[in-house]
């Protein structure tokens, strides 16, 4: 399962690393790729991760949140907590 999540609150490379590490700790997550531009995370997991679980993990990691998610089983074709 692949999920794309728009992340709010990231402002630097340190934020990207923090978010990536936090999302990687979720049970069932196999791989995470986080980018600053666009501010998003692509999560590969055994099954879909709930919005509430994503939000909880990001809030615990710092001043981060999610704007939305997109789930797919097919590959796509085409101010953060540390910077206060």
MMTF fields as JSON, N, C-alpha, C and O atoms, coordinates in Angstrom:
{
  "mmtfVersion": "1.0.0",
  "mmtfProducer": "UNKNOWN",
  "numBonds": 334,
  "numAtoms": 336,
  "numGroups": 84,
  "numChains": 1,
  "numModels": 1,
  "chainsPerModel": [1],
  "groupsPerChain": [84],
  "chainIdList": ["A"],
  "bondAtomList": [4, 2, 8, 6, 12, 10, 16, 14, 20, 18, 24, 22, 28, 26, 32, 30, 36, 34, 40, 38, 44, 42, 48, 46, 52, 50, 56, 54, 60, 58, 64, 62, 68, 66, 72, 70, 76, 74, 80, 78, 84, 82, 88, 86, 92, 90, 96, 94, 100, 98, 104, 102, 108, 106, 112, 110, 116, 114, 120, 118, 124, 122, 128, 126, 132, 130, 136, 134, 140, 138, 144, 142, 148, 146, 152, 150, 156, 154, 160, 158, 164, 162, 168, 166, 172, 170, 176, 174, 180, 178, 184, 182, 188, 186, 192, 190, 196, 194, 200, 198, 204, 202, 208, 206, 212, 210, 216, 214, 220, 218, 224, 222, 228, 226, 232, 230, 236, 234, 240, 238, 244, 242, 248, 246, 252, 250, 256, 254, 260, 258, 264, 262, 268, 266, 272, 270, 276, 274, 280, 278, 284, 282, 288, 286, 292, 290, 296, 294, 300, 298, 304, 302, 308, 306, 316, 314, 320, 318, 324, 322, 328, 326, 332, 330],
  "bondOrderList": [1, 1, 1, 1, 1, 1, 1, 1, 1, 1, 1, 1, 1, 1, 1, 1, 1, 1, 1, 1, 1, 1, 1, 1, 1, 1, 1, 1, 1, 1, 1, 1, 1, 1, 1, 1, 1, 1, 1, 1, 1, 1, 1, 1, 1, 1, 1, 1, 1, 1, 1, 1, 1, 1, 1, 1, 1, 1, 1, 1, 1, 1, 1, 1, 1, 1, 1, 1, 1, 1, 1, 1, 1, 1, 1, 1, 1, 1, 1, 1, 1, 1],
  "groupList": [{"groupName": "UNK", "atomNameList": ["N", "CA", "C", "O"], "elementList": ["N", "C", "C", "O"], "formalChargeList": [0, 0, 0, 0], "bondAtomList": [1, 0, 2, 1, 3, 2], "bondOrderList": [1, 1, 2], "singleLetterCode": "X", "chemCompType": "L-PEPTIDE LINKING"}],
  "groupTypeList": [0, 0, 0, 0, 0, 0, 0, 0, 0, 0, 0, 0, 0, 0, 0, 0, 0, 0, 0, 0, 0, 0, 0, 0, 0, 0, 0, 0, 0, 0, 0, 0, 0, 0, 0, 0, 0, 0, 0, 0, 0, 0, 0, 0, 0, 0, 0, 0, 0, 0, 0, 0, 0, 0, 0, 0, 0, 0, 0, 0, 0, 0, 0, 0, 0, 0, 0, 0, 0, 0, 0, 0, 0, 0, 0, 0, 0, 0, 0, 0, 0, 0, 0, 0],
  "groupIdList": [1, 2, 3, 4, 5, 6, 7, 8, 9, 10, 11, 12, 13, 14, 15, 16, 17, 18, 19, 20, 21, 22, 23, 24, 25, 26, 27, 28, 29, 30, 31, 32, 33, 34, 35, 36, 37, 38, 39, 40, 41, 42, 43, 44, 45, 46, 47, 48, 49, 50, 51, 52, 53, 54, 55, 56, 57, 58, 59, 60, 61, 62, 63, 64, 65, 66, 67, 68, 69, 70, 71, 72, 73, 74, 75, 76, 77, 78, 79, 80, 81, 82, 83, 84],
  "secStructList": [7, 3, 3, 3, 3, 3, 3, 3, 1, 7, 7, 1, 2, 2, 2, 2, 2, 2, 2, 2, 2, 2, 2, 2, 6, 1, 6, 6, 3, 3, 3, 3, 3, 3, 3, 6, 6, 6, 6, 3, 3, 3, 3, 3, 3, 1, 1, 7, 7, 7, 2, 2, 2, 2, 2, 2, 2, 2, 2, 2, 2, 1, 1, 7, 3, 3, 3, 3, 3, 3, 3, 3, 1, 1, 7, 7, 7, 7, 7, 7, 6, 6, 6, 7],
  "xCoordList": [0.845, 0.0, 0.89, 1.846, 0.564, 1.306, 0.374, -0.748, 0.834, 0.089, 0.948, 2.134, 0.348, 1.015, 0.344, -0.878, 1.167, 0.658, 1.296, 2.52, 0.482, 0.992, 1.255, 0.364, 2.486, 2.925, 2.976, 3.481, 2.452, 2.58, 3.513, 3.564, 4.246, 5.131, 6.606, 7.432, 6.967, 8.385, 8.996, 8.406, 10.194, 10.851, 12.306, 12.916, 12.869, 14.286, 14.584, 13.708, 15.829, 16.261, 16.158, 15.908, 16.348, 16.209, 14.782, 14.546, 13.83, 12.417, 12.131, 11.432, 12.676, 12.472, 12.968, 12.281, 14.15, 14.725, 13.877, 13.637, 13.429, 12.603, 11.295, 10.893, 10.64, 9.375, 9.597, 8.823, 10.647, 10.95, 11.191, 10.673, 11.965, 12.237, 10.967, 10.754, 10.131, 8.891, 7.951, 7.396, 7.774, 6.873, 7.408, 6.633, 8.719, 9.339, 9.07, 9.141, 8.762, 8.532, 7.132, 6.867, 6.243, 4.877, 4.905, 5.549, 4.21, 4.163, 3.592, 2.553, 4.273, 3.823, 4.427, 4.284, 5.11, 5.732, 7.004, 7.866, 7.107, 8.275, 9.292, 10.498, 8.808, 9.697, 8.981, 7.764, 9.769, 9.228, 10.181, 11.4, 9.609, 10.392, 9.727, 8.56, 10.474, 9.928, 10.673, 11.895, 9.942, 10.562, 10.041, 8.935, 10.867, 10.5, 9.738, 8.851, 10.082, 9.42, 9.08, 9.961, 7.854, 6.711, 6.795, 7.449, 6.135, 6.201, 5.314, 4.145, 5.886, 5.079, 5.889, 7.12, 5.156, 5.756, 5.07, 3.852, 5.856, 5.336, 5.654, 6.813, 4.599, 4.736, 4.345, 3.274, 5.214, 4.913, 4.731, 5.647, 3.537, 3.232, 2.43, 1.918, 2.333, 1.56, 0.087, -0.568, -0.434, -1.828, -1.922, -0.961, -3.065, -3.258, -3.099, -3.523, -2.483, -2.304, -3.358, -3.523, -4.059, -5.15, -4.631, -3.502, -5.472, -5.144, -4.857, -3.938, -5.636, -5.445, -4.078, -3.415, -3.657, -2.358, -1.219, -0.242, -1.348, -0.338, -0.223, 0.878, -1.374, -1.394, -0.766, -0.015, -1.071, -0.533, 0.987, 1.672, 1.513, 2.957, 3.653, 4.698, 3.08, 3.688, 3.626, 4.579, 2.53, 2.408, 3.424, 3.999, 3.639, 4.608, 6.033, 6.873, 6.302, 7.642, 7.972, 9.146, 6.966, 7.197, 5.951, 4.842, 6.123, 4.999, 4.632, 4.657, 4.288, 3.969, 2.541, 1.97, 1.978, 0.638, 0.456, 1.367, -0.732, -1.021, -2.145, -3.04, -2.075, -3.107, -4.074, -5.278, -3.563, -4.412, -3.614, -2.385, -4.328, -3.676, -4.262, -5.397, -3.478, -3.925, -3.369, -2.165, -4.261, -3.837, -3.893, -4.802, -2.909, -2.897, -2.092, -1.195, -2.422, -1.654, -0.722, 0.058, -0.799, 0.025, 0.991, 0.649, 2.197, 3.137, 2.624, 1.915, 2.976, 2.587, 3.392, 4.597, 2.756, 3.433, 4.094, 5.296, 3.745, 4.394, 5.586, 6.203, 7.161, 7.904, 7.891, 7.07, 8.747, 8.709, 9.106, 9.428, 9.076, 9.379, 10.818, 11.11, 11.722, 13.128, 13.578, 14.677, 12.758, 13.204, 12.584, 12.968, 11.606, 10.845, 11.37, 10.786],
  "yCoordList": [-1.175, 0.0, 1.237, 1.332, 2.168, 3.433, 4.567, 4.651, 5.441, 6.628, 7.851, 7.857, 8.885, 10.176, 11.131, 11.282, 11.775, 12.657, 14.025, 14.138, 15.057, 16.423, 16.842, 16.789, 17.256, 17.598, 19.112, 19.82, 19.598, 21.029, 21.2, 20.359, 22.302, 22.629, 22.375, 22.737, 21.766, 21.523, 22.771, 23.381, 23.139, 24.325, 24.101, 24.975, 22.926, 22.696, 21.211, 20.371, 20.9, 19.518, 18.757, 17.552, 19.446, 18.812, 18.355, 17.291, 19.17, 18.804, 17.552, 16.646, 17.512, 16.362, 15.093, 14.071, 15.155, 13.992, 13.58, 12.393, 14.551, 14.269, 13.586, 12.6, 14.107, 13.544, 12.134, 11.222, 11.96, 10.652, 9.618, 8.503, 9.981, 9.059, 8.735, 7.585, 9.729, 9.501, 8.562, 7.63, 8.81, 7.974, 6.551, 5.599, 6.41, 5.087, 4.197, 2.972, 4.801, 4.042, 3.432, 2.617, 3.814, 3.282, 1.808, 1.427, 1.003, -0.435, -0.705, -0.158, -1.543, -1.907, -1.081, -1.424, 0.017, 0.87, 0.195, -0.192, 0.061, -0.577, 0.455, 0.231, 1.592, 2.635, 3.977, 4.057, 5.036, 6.403, 7.299, 7.21, 8.159, 9.168, 10.516, 10.711, 11.445, 12.759, 13.824, 13.763, 14.791, 15.9, 17.227, 17.316, 18.251, 19.594, 20.346, 21.147, 20.09, 20.773, 19.759, 19.375, 19.326, 19.71, 19.074, 18.046, 19.685, 19.168, 17.936, 18.039, 16.785, 15.578, 14.373, 14.392, 13.325, 12.036, 10.983, 11.007, 10.065, 8.895, 7.715, 7.441, 7.024, 5.946, 4.63, 4.521, 3.642, 2.294, 1.435, 1.302, 0.851, 0.08, -1.166, -1.304, -2.073, -3.292, -2.983, -3.66, -1.96, -1.551, -0.041, 0.591, 0.515, 1.964, 2.377, 1.673, 3.525, 4.091, 5.184, 6.029, 5.159, 6.109, 7.542, 7.78, 8.468, 9.889, 10.241, 11.01, 9.684, 9.959, 9.473, 10.152, 8.296, 7.767, 8.609, 8.893, 9.005, 9.868, 11.183, 11.638, 11.793, 13.077, 12.954, 13.833, 11.87, 11.674, 11.559, 12.162, 10.788, 10.597, 11.907, 12.232, 12.653, 13.918, 14.97, 15.727, 15.025, 15.986, 15.687, 16.602, 14.409, 14.006, 14.359, 14.688, 14.289, 14.571, 16.056, 16.424, 16.91, 18.352, 19.08, 18.563, 20.265, 21.091, 20.759, 21.623, 19.477, 19.02, 18.508, 18.146, 18.482, 17.958, 17.509, 17.609, 17.015, 16.587, 17.421, 17.883, 17.601, 18.34, 17.359, 17.613, 16.248, 15.255, 14.024, 14.021, 12.966, 11.728, 11.232, 11.549, 10.459, 9.806, 8.39, 8.19, 7.407, 6.021, 5.412, 5.69, 4.579, 3.897, 2.612, 2.494, 1.675, 0.437, 0.439, -0.496, 1.49, 1.581, 2.76, 3.773, 2.64, 3.77, 4.962, 4.797, 6.141, 7.37, 7.507, 7.256, 7.894, 7.997, 9.354, 9.363, 9.959, 11.213, 11.592, 12.644, 25.735, 26.055, 24.981, 24.87, 24.344, 23.034, 23.042, 24.082, 21.841, 21.669, 21.978, 22.267, 21.924, 22.155, 23.586, 23.972, 24.365, 25.693, 26.848, 28.0, 26.542, 27.525, 28.845, 29.743],
  "zCoordList": [0.0, 0.0, 0.0, 0.77, -0.863, -0.947, -0.562, -1.061, 0.323, 0.73, 0.509, 0.837, -0.047, -0.18, 0.79, 0.794, 1.616, 2.662, 2.512, 2.449, 2.454, 2.424, 3.87, 4.718, 4.133, 5.487, 5.646, 4.775, 6.758, 7.055, 8.244, 9.142, 8.233, 9.348, 9.098, 9.935, 7.975, 7.689, 7.051, 6.159, 7.527, 6.976, 6.561, 5.945, 6.898, 6.588, 6.48, 6.688, 6.152, 6.044, 7.358, 7.363, 8.456, 9.77, 10.009, 10.581, 9.565, 9.677, 8.858, 9.311, 7.652, 6.769, 7.46, 7.454, 8.052, 8.728, 9.93, 10.146, 10.702, 11.876, 11.477, 12.094, 10.453, 9.988, 9.442, 9.734, 8.658, 8.087, 9.189, 9.119, 10.189, 11.292, 12.074, 12.459, 12.308, 13.052, 12.295, 12.878, 11.0, 10.213, 10.062, 9.967, 10.039, 9.902, 11.109, 11.005, 12.25, 13.482, 13.566, 14.45, 12.666, 12.694, 12.297, 11.32, 13.057, 12.783, 11.392, 11.024, 10.629, 9.293, 8.179, 7.006, 8.53, 7.52, 7.024, 7.813, 5.713, 5.1, 4.615, 4.715, 4.088, 3.573, 3.614, 3.452, 3.836, 3.851, 3.082, 3.231, 2.26, 1.547, 1.797, 1.46, 2.388, 2.728, 1.932, 1.796, 1.41, 0.679, 1.217, 1.751, 1.062, 1.511, 0.429, 0.727, -0.817, -1.933, -3.021, -3.79, -3.102, -2.277, -0.885, -0.708, 0.095, 1.464, 1.628, 1.999, 1.348, 1.398, 1.842, 1.863, 2.196, 2.524, 1.68, 1.504, 1.164, 0.474, 1.378, 1.689, 1.793, 2.762, 2.096, 1.5, 2.2, 1.726, 2.973, 3.785, 3.116, 4.314, 3.959, 2.848, 4.938, 4.743, 4.495, 3.702, 5.174, 5.009, 5.233, 5.67, 4.937, 5.084, 6.546, 7.462, 6.732, 8.067, 8.223, 7.343, 9.333, 9.534, 9.659, 10.088, 9.278, 9.404, 10.861, 11.148, 11.775, 13.197, 13.677, 14.46, 13.206, 13.61, 13.041, 13.735, 11.78, 11.168, 11.927, 12.236, 12.226, 12.923, 14.308, 14.732, 15.01, 16.361, 16.335, 17.161, 15.39, 15.288, 14.928, 15.492, 14.0, 13.579, 14.679, 14.866, 15.4, 16.505, 17.601, 18.191, 17.867, 18.886, 18.455, 19.292, 17.148, 16.626, 16.639, 16.677, 16.609, 16.574, 16.123, 16.256, 15.596, 15.165, 13.713, 12.837, 13.481, 12.136, 12.097, 13.126, 10.915, 10.736, 9.307, 8.484, 9.022, 7.666, 7.083, 7.792, 5.773, 5.057, 4.414, 4.37, 3.918, 3.283, 2.928, 3.002, 2.538, 2.133, 0.832, 0.476, 0.14, -1.084, -1.032, -0.872, -1.169, -1.111, -2.497, -3.278, -2.791, -4.082, -3.966, -3.132, -4.798, -4.863, -6.064, -6.247, -6.888, -8.074, -7.951, -7.342, -8.522, -8.481, -9.27, -10.262, -8.838, -9.525, -10.803, -10.803, -11.877, -13.176, -13.363, -13.626, -13.306, -13.594, -12.629, -12.793, 9.161, 10.313, 11.374, 12.285, 11.16, 11.782, 13.243, 13.816, 13.838, 15.242, 15.605, 16.766, 14.64, 14.972, 14.698, 15.095, 14.038, 13.585, 14.33, 14.131, 15.207, 15.947, 15.942, 16.547]
}
